[in-house]
Amino acid sequence: MFDRIMQKFEGSPSQQQVIRLLLERGFSVSDEGRVVSGSIEIPNTQIAREIGVDRRVVDSTTDAILEDEELRRIFQNISSIPSLMDLAPVLDLTVLTIDVADADEPGIVATVTTLLADNDISIRQTVSEDPEFTDEPRLYIVTDADIPGDVLNDLKNLQFIRKIELK
């Protein structure tokens, strides 16, 4: 899906940057062509400044979204979720980041969370990036406690895991 969306803007790298930001942040586009998070409007100048493009690029991107029925359905229904990842150091939580070899393989989240649960590690939040919407999807798991070395080794030994990182 991500590739199909980006292909619609293949002639404009600047518009692709806008699309990428909207998807990464979970920003919607209102019927009026405004970028919103819930009911809060985000000025196009702020979006443009964030990614280093002209405001008119944001305007033309939101116009194109509204003119395309598939894009309209996606960008009028996307939403963001609060993440504990940036708060983890403040709340004394641990963030486990997992890169996998093939994000489309079934059972990745189940296998990892079961391994943690079997080791009495409480999970506060999981965030799994959709392989349809990002180039290198990751699985993020926020836990109440540190993850012991033997559990990290067990995770590293799973065939589908390429890399793990703790924060």
Order of alpha helices (4+ residues) and beta strands (2+ residues): alpha-alpha-beta-beta-beta-alpha-alpha-alpha-alpha-beta-alpha-beta-beta-alpha-beta
